[in-house]
Amino acid sequence: MGLLLVFITVFFLLNYRLLSLLEREDWPALSYYLEQIIYVKNRYNARNVKLLASSYLVITDYASVNKLESKAMLAKPSVVEKNALVFGAARVLGGDNKGAAAFFHTYMNKGNRYERQWMHWFYGFCQLLGGEFNSSEKEFMSIAAASSDAILTGLSSYFLQGSLAKYSLKQEECCSIADIGRRRVNAALKNINDWTKEADRLGTDMHVAIVRKYIDEAGLWLYQKPDTPETVNIKEETEQENL
């Protein structure tokens, strides 16, 4: 216990400035502080890079995220791979759907299982935003039918039913798999409160936060009662504007 207390004390003292800025949510000051660590002191570790990229996203400074990615790729490429979801999210928020799709495709089979599944989902999402409905349908069908992640399963099912079915050459299969995914989520998360709790648990990750409104919409669809149907049609031309 004594050794653990010493470790915690040392960690707090070494990271006091960082922790205080995070607590205050002073994103410009936090960005400047991390820039000094990363660019001046050349400390390109995965945590610092993720924090700086996330800080830039909060203040909608997408150009600085791109700059960070470029410098990190030269200094230590592994930190870009470890933070691919954050860098990909910057492309989505910046409206570069084609570039984002290509980026996620590059990293979609790297990282741990959680990261790989989200990479596949974002690839499908970017294809949807770019009007590549067949590619998007393929990804979302796979996720809805087999993903181990309830949030991704629900999101994919929601988009299959509400957005992609009307463009699908296999409309019946598209709707059937959406229903399968919906039932899989209902079995894993019993009600919308469970869905919201799971979304909140993941919501501290920037890549989850940027699609939170779709997660909330999907929750209404997943747990709607038959006598109170919700409108789930999503107009692709407004999705990019709403991001």
RODO-2510 file (C-alpha; in nm, 4 decimals, decimal comma):
residues 243
     n   res          X          Y          Z
     1     m     0,0000     0,0000     0,0000
     2     g     0,2831     0,2382     0,0885
     3     l     0,4588     0,1804    -0,2448
     4     l     0,1323     0,2373    -0,4338
     5     l     0,0763     0,5645    -0,2502
     6     v     0,4260     0,6809    -0,3398
     7     f     0,3662     0,5915    -0,7055
     8     i     0,0356     0,7832    -0,7143
     9     t     0,1951     1,0859    -0,5475
    10     v     0,4868     1,0915    -0,7921
    11     f     0,2500     1,0508    -1,0904
    12     f     0,0345     1,3403    -0,9683
    13     l     0,3336     1,5688    -0,9150
    14     l     0,4821     1,4887    -1,2551
    15     n     0,1494     1,5430    -1,4319
    16     y     0,0014     1,8220    -1,2202
    17     r    -0,0039     2,0783    -1,5012
    18     l    -0,1604     1,8351    -1,7465
    19     l    -0,4232     1,7152    -1,4990
    20     s    -0,5182     2,0677    -1,3932
    21     l    -0,5697     2,1768    -1,7546
    22     l    -0,7819     1,8704    -1,8223
    23     e    -0,9895     1,9372    -1,5134
    24     r    -1,0477     2,2993    -1,6220
    25     e    -1,1155     2,1887    -1,9806
    26     d    -0,8896     2,4682    -2,1005
    27     w    -0,8337     2,3203    -2,4450
    28     p    -0,6233     2,6022    -2,5998
    29     a    -0,3880     2,6033    -2,2989
    30     l    -0,3757     2,2243    -2,2991
    31     s    -0,2921     2,2258    -2,6706
    32     y    -0,0071     2,4709    -2,6160
    33     y     0,1269     2,2695    -2,3212
    34     l     0,1243     1,9451    -2,5217
    35     e     0,2798     2,1153    -2,8247
    36     q     0,5791     2,2053    -2,6091
    37     i     0,6137     1,8445    -2,4949
    38     i     0,5683     1,6893    -2,8375
    39     y     0,7207     1,9376    -3,0810
    40     v     0,9862     2,1033    -2,8648
    41     k     1,0900     1,8098    -2,6470
    42     n     1,0175     1,5552    -2,9227
    43     r     0,8163     1,3263    -2,6939
    44     y     0,5878     1,1511    -2,9389
    45     n     0,4150     0,8986    -2,7162
    46     a     0,0684     0,7660    -2,7909
    47     r    -0,1022     0,9298    -2,4925
    48     n     0,0324     1,2795    -2,5573
    49     v    -0,0475     1,2595    -2,9278
    50     k    -0,4029     1,1400    -2,8578
    51     l    -0,4615     1,4184    -2,6058
    52     l    -0,3288     1,6860    -2,8400
    53     a    -0,5281     1,5595    -3,1379
    54     s    -0,8426     1,5413    -2,9241
    55     s    -0,7847     1,8941    -2,7927
    56     y    -0,7546     2,0236    -3,1475
    57     l    -1,0798     1,8489    -3,2406
    58     v    -1,2648     2,0068    -2,9492
    59     i    -1,1686     2,3527    -3,0745
    60     t    -1,2309     2,2454    -3,4385
    61     d    -0,8707     2,3045    -3,5451
    62     y    -0,8548     2,0305    -3,8073
    63     a    -0,5499     2,1753    -3,9821
    64     s    -0,3474     2,1310    -3,6633
    65     v    -0,4611     1,7687    -3,6374
    66     n    -0,3319     1,7096    -3,9896
    67     k    -0,0043     1,8799    -3,8993
    68     l     0,0300     1,6611    -3,5896
    69     e    -0,0368     1,3482    -3,7921
    70     s     0,2266     1,4423    -4,0507
    71     k     0,4913     1,5179    -3,7894
    72     a     0,4094     1,2058    -3,5888
    73     m     0,4296     0,9921    -3,9020
    74     l     0,7837     1,1164    -3,9594
    75     a     0,8940     1,0977    -3,5965
    76     k     0,7189     0,7816    -3,4799
    77     p     0,4705     0,6159    -3,7197
    78     s     0,3460     0,3723    -3,4565
    79     v     0,1690     0,6514    -3,2658
    80     v    -0,0359     0,7342    -3,5762
    81     e    -0,1477     0,3733    -3,6023
    82     k    -0,2338     0,3650    -3,2310
    83     n    -0,4413     0,6824    -3,2735
    84     a    -0,5877     0,6075    -3,6155
    85     l    -0,9447     0,6521    -3,4916
    86     v    -0,8721     1,0073    -3,3745
    87     f    -0,6933     1,1061    -3,6956
    88     g    -0,9661     0,9473    -3,9036
    89     a    -1,2297     1,1338    -3,7037
    90     a    -1,0594     1,4618    -3,7962
    91     r    -1,1052     1,3802    -4,1641
    92     v    -1,4735     1,3018    -4,1087
    93     l    -1,5322     1,6253    -3,9184
    94     g    -1,3441     1,8166    -4,1857
    95     g    -1,5807     1,6831    -4,4521
    96     d    -1,3150     1,4828    -4,6359
    97     n    -1,5268     1,1701    -4,6788
    98     k    -1,3163     1,0207    -4,9565
    99     g    -0,9915     1,0821    -4,7702
   100     a    -1,1422     0,9516    -4,4475
   101     a    -1,2630     0,6330    -4,6172
   102     a    -0,9163     0,5715    -4,7633
   103     f    -0,7544     0,6385    -4,4247
   104     f    -0,9834     0,3991    -4,2359
   105     h    -0,9352     0,1365    -4,5058
   106     t    -0,5591     0,1545    -4,4514
   107     y    -0,5899     0,0884    -4,0773
   108     m    -0,9088    -0,1186    -4,0612
   109     n    -0,7295    -0,4463    -3,9895
   110     k    -0,4771    -0,3037    -3,7425
   111     g    -0,4985    -0,2454    -3,3703
   112     n    -0,7020    -0,4394    -3,1156
   113     r    -1,0457    -0,5891    -3,1766
   114     y    -1,2318    -0,2818    -3,0519
   115     e    -1,0315    -0,0510    -3,2789
   116     r    -1,0664    -0,2772    -3,5826
   117     q    -1,4431    -0,2943    -3,5477
   118     w    -1,4748     0,0831    -3,5199
   119     m    -1,2405     0,1272    -3,8157
   120     h    -1,4644    -0,0956    -4,0286
   121     w    -1,7731     0,0935    -3,9133
   122     f    -1,6240     0,4340    -3,9928
   123     y    -1,5165     0,3078    -4,3335
   124     g    -1,8787     0,2116    -4,4014
   125     f    -2,0018     0,5426    -4,2600
   126     c    -1,7688     0,7443    -4,4842
   127     q    -1,8808     0,5429    -4,7842
   128     l    -2,2413     0,6221    -4,6929
   129     l    -2,1666     0,9944    -4,6663
   130     g    -1,9886     0,9789    -5,0014
   131     g    -2,2803     0,8067    -5,1739
   132     e    -2,1015     0,4722    -5,2123
   133     f    -2,4054     0,2815    -5,0902
   134     n    -2,3049    -0,0701    -5,1969
   135     s    -1,9731    -0,0521    -5,0106
   136     s    -2,1422     0,0961    -4,7069
   137     e    -2,4121    -0,1716    -4,7095
   138     k    -2,1532    -0,4471    -4,7198
   139     e    -1,9725    -0,3171    -4,4121
   140     f    -2,2877    -0,2468    -4,2131
   141     m    -2,4388    -0,5868    -4,2982
   142     s    -2,1276    -0,7613    -4,1712
   143     i    -2,1207    -0,5591    -3,8495
   144     a    -2,4954    -0,5908    -3,7828
   145     a    -2,4820    -0,9679    -3,8245
   146     a    -2,1603    -1,0514    -3,6430
   147     s    -2,0034    -0,7666    -3,4423
   148     s    -1,9362    -0,8271    -3,0728
   149     d    -1,9927    -0,4563    -3,0025
   150     a    -2,3552    -0,3706    -2,9234
   151     i    -2,3216    -0,0014    -3,0119
   152     l    -2,1727    -0,0763    -3,3528
   153     t    -2,4310    -0,3469    -3,4155
   154     g    -2,7119    -0,1051    -3,3332
   155     l    -2,5691     0,1804    -3,5371
   156     s    -2,5158    -0,0427    -3,8405
   157     s    -2,8671    -0,1883    -3,8173
   158     y    -3,0134     0,1609    -3,7863
   159     f    -2,8403     0,2877    -4,0997
   160     l    -2,9236    -0,0286    -4,2928
   161     q    -3,2933     0,0137    -4,2189
   162     g    -3,3197     0,3908    -4,2302
   163     s    -3,0737     0,4971    -4,4996
   164     l    -2,9452     0,2112    -4,7117
   165     a    -3,2478    -0,0091    -4,7699
   166     k    -3,3984     0,2344    -5,0203
   167     y    -3,0819     0,2226    -5,2321
   168     s    -3,0133    -0,1482    -5,1938
   169     l    -3,0284    -0,3981    -5,4774
   170     k    -3,1050    -0,6532    -5,2043
   171     q    -3,3600    -0,4549    -5,0073
   172     e    -3,5254    -0,7545    -4,8397
   173     e    -3,1912    -0,8933    -4,7219
   174     c    -3,0808    -0,5489    -4,6070
   175     c    -3,3914    -0,5065    -4,3894
   176     s    -3,3695    -0,8648    -4,2646
   177     i    -3,0121    -0,8202    -4,1420
   178     a    -3,1063    -0,4871    -3,9855
   179     d    -3,3753    -0,6714    -3,7891
   180     i    -3,1280    -0,9424    -3,6890
   181     g    -2,8898    -0,6778    -3,5620
   182     r    -3,1685    -0,5058    -3,3737
   183     r    -3,2640    -0,8285    -3,1987
   184     r    -2,8997    -0,8965    -3,1134
   185     v    -2,8727    -0,5566    -2,9449
   186     n    -3,2018    -0,6046    -2,7595
   187     a    -3,0704    -0,9341    -2,6238
   188     a    -2,7443    -0,7773    -2,5045
   189     l    -2,8806    -0,4465    -2,3749
   190     k    -3,2310    -0,4928    -2,2393
   191     n    -3,3619    -0,1380    -2,2616
   192     i    -3,2732     0,2092    -2,3811
   193     n    -3,1257     0,2962    -2,0409
   194     d    -2,8724     0,0149    -2,0829
   195     w    -2,8005     0,1442    -2,4342
   196     t    -2,7437     0,4974    -2,3042
   197     k    -2,5169     0,3752    -2,0233
   198     e    -2,3045     0,1833    -2,2730
   199     a    -2,2878     0,4887    -2,4996
   200     d    -2,1850     0,7038    -2,2017
   201     r    -1,9145     0,4534    -2,1103
   202     l    -1,7605     0,4800    -2,4564
   203     g    -1,8424     0,8476    -2,5024
   204     t    -1,5136     0,9808    -2,3659
   205     d    -1,3459     0,8556    -2,6850
   206     m    -1,3478     1,1287    -2,9486
   207     h    -1,4428     0,8945    -3,2326
   208     v    -1,7540     0,7930    -3,0369
   209     a    -1,8408     1,1480    -2,9328
   210     i    -1,8577     1,2742    -3,2915
   211     v    -2,1332     1,0248    -3,3805
   212     r    -2,3183     1,0451    -3,0486
   213     k    -2,6268     1,2011    -3,2046
   214     y    -2,6578     0,8987    -3,4336
   215     i    -2,6120     0,6678    -3,1358
   216     d    -2,8994     0,8425    -2,9578
   217     e    -3,1180     0,8236    -3,2703
   218     a    -3,0343     0,4551    -3,3103
   219     g    -3,1364     0,3942    -2,9485
   220     l    -3,4836     0,5353    -3,0143
   221     w    -3,5208     0,3091    -3,3151
   222     l    -3,3837    -0,0003    -3,1410
   223     y    -3,6208     0,0227    -2,8465
   224     q    -3,9276     0,1843    -2,9993
   225     k    -4,2641     0,0289    -2,9199
   226     p    -4,4734    -0,0952    -3,2150
   227     d    -4,7529     0,1500    -3,1397
   228     t    -4,5175     0,4534    -3,1343
   229     p    -4,3037     0,4256    -3,4480
   230     e    -4,0173     0,6669    -3,4890
   231     t    -3,9160     0,8194    -3,8185
   232     v    -3,5744     0,6831    -3,9050
   233     n    -3,5227     0,8062    -4,2608
   234     i    -3,1915     0,9912    -4,2758
   235     k    -3,1209     1,2286    -4,5588
   236     e    -2,7623     1,1837    -4,6678
   237     e    -2,7360     1,5389    -4,7945
   238     t    -2,7780     1,6714    -4,4365
   239     e    -2,5536     1,4247    -4,2564
   240     q    -2,2291     1,5910    -4,3568
   241     e    -2,3624     1,9312    -4,2520
   242     n    -2,4667     1,7992    -3,9104
   243     l    -2,1280     1,6455    -3,8276
***
